[in-house]
């Protein structure tokens, strides 16, 4: 059974922030315009406005009420990181499939808890890591696997933007974290290309119990290395580079949601002078390729999507745990 022939999956949107405003139209486009049946948010006025804007027929400020609804089969969770675990477990206990905005949870232990609960309940669970499904990245990974750049030896990825630029302040109570919010993309790309690291070194900056900047080096069994940097207090280059023994690939900013890349491989001319420009236009807001994979998995009765399953999600979460532990141990703090 394919997504096109499967019974419609009815969704609830949990969280009404910026990412949900981008996500809702893509969800409706993939699952059907009427497939988002309910919305939840903490603020009554904002939740009502969100539901009206996206044509969602029901909304509530009581998450338990939404999870009790018979016309909700699955939930997309886009709430503060610190709430992901509790909301996901409540949704799973209510028999709902869960798609959770990255990071899936605040630690590897919490990620494992969510997957274990979903497995026991027989429901679908996935971290919404859209980069793993972005056509540009899928194309580049296929080229790398075919040997275009030789043996991959290094991944470099940076993502820095002052939190003030996003219009909200960061707090430890919300689970805010530069590593979890931004460093996750670099770590995910590195492990997608190179596998699981054998060692992690990192340092960074904290403010009031929140990591706001980090630089990490991941080392792999074959000696390959990844350099990942993220910041919520300053701008960093938003590009990424994958280097191998026969060439390299640069993913243009913003690398985690990119549509263009330059391939310096395949010939002397491409390496030194005229790299191939690879372009894949964005599909909707960029979530649709991932959502199609989710739709196919649900249609097939599967509990995970193989491209970004429990093992891949948990492996990155463990790396993020190590990076954060070393950032806090480095003890470079700024006044809040």
C-alpha positions as CSV (number, residue, x, y, z in Angstrom):
1,X,0.0,0.0,0.0
2,X,1.3,3.5,-0.9
3,X,0.6,6.8,0.7
4,X,-1.8,7.6,-2.2
5,X,-3.9,4.5,-1.6
6,X,-3.8,4.5,2.2
7,X,-6.5,5.7,4.5
8,X,-6.0,9.3,5.4
9,X,-3.9,10.0,8.5
10,X,-5.4,12.7,10.6
11,X,-3.0,15.0,12.4
12,X,-2.8,17.4,15.3
13,X,-0.3,20.2,15.4
14,X,1.1,20.6,18.9
15,X,2.9,24.0,19.1
16,X,2.1,27.1,17.1
17,X,5.5,28.8,16.7
18,X,7.3,29.8,13.5
19,X,8.3,26.3,12.5
20,X,4.6,25.1,12.8
21,X,3.5,27.9,10.5
22,X,6.0,26.6,7.9
23,X,5.2,22.9,8.5
24,X,1.4,23.0,8.4
25,X,1.0,23.8,4.7
26,X,3.4,21.0,3.7
27,X,1.6,18.5,6.0
28,X,-1.7,19.5,4.4
29,X,-0.2,19.2,0.9
30,X,1.1,15.7,1.5
31,X,-1.6,14.2,3.6
32,X,-4.6,16.2,2.2
33,X,-5.8,19.7,2.9
34,X,-8.3,18.4,5.5
35,X,-5.9,16.1,7.3
36,X,-4.9,18.5,10.1
37,X,-7.9,18.2,12.4
38,X,-6.7,19.9,15.5
39,X,-4.1,22.3,17.0
40,X,-2.8,22.9,20.5
41,X,-0.9,25.7,22.0
42,X,-0.5,27.3,25.4
43,X,-1.8,30.8,24.4
44,X,-5.5,31.0,23.6
45,X,-5.3,33.9,21.2
46,X,-2.3,32.6,19.3
47,X,-3.7,29.1,19.0
48,X,-7.0,30.3,17.7
49,X,-5.2,32.5,15.1
50,X,-3.0,29.6,14.1
51,X,-6.0,27.3,13.5
52,X,-7.8,30.0,11.5
53,X,-4.8,30.8,9.4
54,X,-4.3,27.1,8.4
55,X,-7.9,26.1,8.1
56,X,-7.7,23.7,11.1
57,X,-11.3,23.0,12.4
58,X,-10.5,22.4,16.1
59,X,-8.1,23.8,18.6
60,X,-7.6,23.7,22.3
61,X,-5.3,24.9,25.1
62,X,-5.6,21.5,26.8
63,X,-3.2,19.0,25.2
64,X,-4.9,16.1,26.9
65,X,-8.1,17.1,25.2
66,X,-6.4,17.0,21.8
67,X,-4.8,13.6,22.5
68,X,-8.2,12.2,23.5
69,X,-9.7,13.1,20.1
70,X,-10.9,10.2,17.9
71,X,-10.2,12.2,14.8
72,X,-6.5,12.5,15.6
73,X,-4.2,9.6,14.5
74,X,-0.8,11.3,14.7
75,X,0.7,14.4,16.2
76,X,3.5,16.7,15.1
77,X,5.3,18.0,18.2
78,X,7.0,21.4,17.8
79,X,7.2,22.6,21.4
80,X,10.2,23.7,23.5
81,X,12.8,20.9,23.7
82,X,12.3,20.4,27.4
83,X,8.7,19.3,26.8
84,X,9.3,16.9,23.9
85,X,9.6,13.8,26.1
86,X,6.5,14.3,28.3
87,X,4.3,15.2,25.4
88,X,5.6,12.4,23.2
89,X,5.0,9.8,25.9
90,X,1.5,11.1,26.6
91,X,0.7,11.0,22.8
92,X,2.1,7.5,22.5
93,X,0.1,6.4,25.5
94,X,-3.0,7.7,23.8
95,X,-2.2,5.5,20.8
96,X,-1.0,8.4,18.5
97,X,1.8,8.2,16.0
98,X,4.5,10.9,16.8
99,X,6.7,13.0,14.6
100,X,8.8,15.2,16.8
101,X,10.7,18.3,15.7
102,X,14.4,18.0,16.1
103,X,16.0,17.3,18.4
104,X,13.6,14.5,19.3
105,X,14.5,15.0,23.0
106,X,17.0,16.6,25.3
107,X,19.3,13.6,25.7
108,X,20.0,10.2,24.2
109,X,18.3,8.6,27.2
110,X,15.1,10.5,26.5
111,X,15.3,9.5,22.8
112,X,15.6,5.9,23.7
113,X,12.6,6.2,26.1
114,X,10.4,7.6,23.3
115,X,11.4,4.9,20.8
116,X,10.9,2.2,23.5
117,X,7.4,3.5,24.3
118,X,6.5,3.7,20.6
119,X,7.7,0.1,20.0
120,X,5.7,-1.2,22.9
121,X,2.6,0.6,21.8
122,X,2.9,-0.3,18.2
123,X,2.9,3.3,16.9
124,X,5.2,5.2,14.6
125,X,7.9,7.5,16.0
126,X,10.4,9.7,14.2
127,X,12.6,12.8,14.7
128,X,11.7,15.4,12.0
129,X,15.2,15.7,10.6
130,X,14.2,17.1,7.2
131,X,17.8,17.3,6.0
132,X,18.0,13.5,5.7
133,X,15.2,13.7,3.1
134,X,16.2,16.9,1.3
135,X,16.6,16.0,-2.4
136,X,20.0,17.9,-2.6
137,X,21.4,15.9,0.3
138,X,20.1,12.6,-0.9
139,X,21.6,13.3,-4.3
140,X,25.0,14.2,-2.8
141,X,25.1,11.2,-0.5
142,X,24.4,8.9,-3.4
143,X,27.3,10.5,-5.4
144,X,29.6,10.0,-2.4
145,X,28.5,6.4,-2.0
146,X,29.3,5.9,-5.7
147,X,32.8,7.0,-5.0
148,X,32.7,10.4,-6.8
149,X,34.9,12.1,-4.1
150,X,36.8,9.0,-3.2
151,X,37.0,8.0,0.5
152,X,35.3,10.7,2.6
153,X,37.9,12.0,5.1
154,X,36.4,15.2,6.5
155,X,33.1,17.0,7.1
156,X,33.0,20.6,8.2
157,X,29.7,22.2,9.1
158,X,28.9,25.5,10.9
159,X,25.6,27.1,11.9
160,X,25.7,30.3,13.9
161,X,23.1,33.0,14.3
162,X,22.5,35.3,17.3
163,X,19.3,34.2,19.2
164,X,18.2,37.9,19.1
165,X,17.8,37.5,15.3
166,X,15.1,34.9,15.9
167,X,13.1,37.2,18.1
168,X,13.1,35.2,21.3
169,X,15.4,34.7,24.3
170,X,16.8,31.3,25.2
171,X,16.4,29.7,28.6
172,X,17.5,26.5,30.3
173,X,13.9,25.9,31.5
174,X,12.8,25.5,27.8
175,X,15.7,23.2,27.1
176,X,17.2,25.7,24.7
177,X,20.7,24.7,23.5
178,X,22.9,25.8,20.6
179,X,24.1,22.2,20.3
180,X,20.7,20.7,20.2
181,X,19.1,23.3,18.0
182,X,21.9,24.0,15.6
183,X,24.8,21.7,16.2
184,X,22.5,18.7,15.5
185,X,22.6,19.4,11.8
186,X,26.4,19.3,11.5
187,X,26.6,16.2,13.7
188,X,23.8,14.5,11.6
189,X,25.6,15.3,8.4
190,X,28.9,14.1,9.7
191,X,27.5,10.8,10.9
192,X,25.5,10.3,7.7
193,X,28.7,10.5,5.8
194,X,31.3,9.0,8.2
195,X,29.4,6.7,10.6
196,X,29.6,6.9,14.4
197,X,32.6,8.7,15.9
198,X,35.0,6.9,18.3
199,X,35.9,10.1,20.1
200,X,34.5,13.6,20.7
201,X,36.3,16.7,21.8
202,X,34.5,20.0,22.3
203,X,34.6,23.4,24.1
204,X,32.1,26.2,24.2
205,X,30.3,29.0,26.0
206,X,27.4,28.8,28.4
207,X,25.0,31.4,29.8
208,X,22.8,30.8,32.8
209,X,22.9,27.0,32.3
210,X,22.4,27.1,28.5
211,X,25.0,26.2,26.0
212,X,25.1,29.1,23.5
213,X,28.2,28.2,21.5
214,X,30.2,25.1,20.8
215,X,33.0,23.8,18.6
216,X,33.5,20.1,18.4
217,X,35.8,17.7,16.6
218,X,34.6,14.1,16.0
219,X,37.1,11.4,15.1
220,X,36.2,8.2,13.4
221,X,37.7,4.7,13.4
222,X,39.4,5.2,10.0
223,X,41.0,8.5,11.1
224,X,38.4,10.6,9.3
225,X,37.4,13.8,11.2
226,X,34.4,16.1,11.4
227,X,34.5,19.7,12.6
228,X,31.2,21.1,13.8
229,X,30.5,24.5,15.2
230,X,27.3,26.2,16.3
231,X,26.4,29.5,18.0
232,X,23.4,31.4,19.3
233,X,25.5,34.5,20.2
234,X,27.2,35.2,16.9
235,X,27.1,34.5,13.2
236,X,29.0,31.6,11.7
237,X,29.3,30.5,8.1
238,X,26.2,28.5,7.2
239,X,27.9,26.3,4.7
240,X,29.2,22.7,4.9
241,X,32.0,20.8,3.2
242,X,32.5,17.1,2.6
243,X,36.1,16.3,1.6
244,X,37.4,13.0,0.2
245,X,40.5,11.5,-1.4
246,X,39.4,12.5,-4.9
247,X,37.7,15.8,-4.4
248,X,35.2,17.7,-2.2
249,X,31.7,19.0,-2.1
250,X,30.5,22.4,-0.7
251,X,26.9,22.7,0.3
252,X,25.9,26.3,0.1
253,X,24.2,28.2,2.9
254,X,22.0,27.3,4.6
255,X,23.5,23.8,4.4
256,X,20.9,22.0,6.4
257,X,18.1,23.2,4.1
258,X,20.2,23.8,1.0
259,X,19.1,23.7,-2.6
260,X,22.6,24.2,-4.2
261,X,26.0,22.6,-3.9
262,X,29.3,22.7,-5.8
263,X,31.0,19.4,-6.6
264,X,34.8,19.7,-7.0
265,X,35.3,16.2,-8.2
266,X,35.3,13.9,-11.3
267,X,37.9,15.7,-13.4
268,X,40.9,18.0,-13.0
269,X,38.8,20.9,-14.5
270,X,36.0,20.4,-12.0
271,X,38.4,20.1,-9.1
272,X,40.6,23.1,-9.9
273,X,38.5,25.5,-12.0
274,X,34.8,24.7,-12.8
275,X,33.0,22.7,-10.2
276,X,29.7,21.1,-11.1
277,X,26.8,23.1,-9.7
278,X,24.1,20.8,-8.4
279,X,20.6,22.3,-7.7
280,X,17.4,20.9,-6.4
281,X,14.6,23.4,-6.0
282,X,12.8,23.4,-2.6
283,X,9.6,21.5,-2.5
284,X,7.1,23.6,-0.6
285,X,8.7,24.8,2.6
286,X,11.1,21.9,2.4
287,X,9.3,19.4,4.6
288,X,7.4,17.5,1.9
289,X,10.0,14.9,1.0
290,X,10.3,13.9,4.6
291,X,6.5,13.9,5.0
292,X,6.1,11.7,1.9
293,X,8.5,9.2,3.5
294,X,6.4,9.3,6.7
295,X,3.2,8.9,4.7
296,X,4.7,5.8,3.0
297,X,5.8,4.3,6.3
298,X,2.4,4.8,7.9
299,X,0.6,3.4,4.8
300,X,2.8,0.3,5.1
301,X,2.2,-0.1,8.8
302,X,5.8,0.6,9.6
303,X,6.9,2.2,12.9
304,X,10.0,3.9,11.6
305,X,11.5,5.3,8.4
306,X,14.8,3.5,7.6
307,X,16.7,6.6,6.4
308,X,16.3,8.1,9.8
309,X,15.4,5.4,12.2
310,X,16.0,4.8,15.9
311,X,19.6,3.8,15.5
312,X,20.6,6.9,13.5
313,X,18.7,9.2,15.8
314,X,20.1,7.7,18.9
315,X,23.7,7.7,17.6
316,X,23.5,11.5,16.9
317,X,21.8,12.1,20.3
318,X,24.7,10.3,22.0
319,X,27.2,12.5,20.2
320,X,25.3,15.7,21.2
321,X,25.3,14.5,24.8
322,X,29.1,14.2,24.7
323,X,29.5,17.6,23.0
324,X,27.3,19.3,25.6
325,X,29.1,17.6,28.5
326,X,32.4,18.9,27.3
327,X,31.1,22.4,26.7
328,X,29.8,22.7,30.2
329,X,33.1,21.1,31.5
330,X,35.1,23.7,29.6
331,X,33.6,26.3,32.0
332,X,33.6,29.4,29.7
333,X,30.6,31.3,30.9
334,X,29.1,34.6,30.0
335,X,26.9,36.8,32.2
336,X,23.3,36.4,31.4
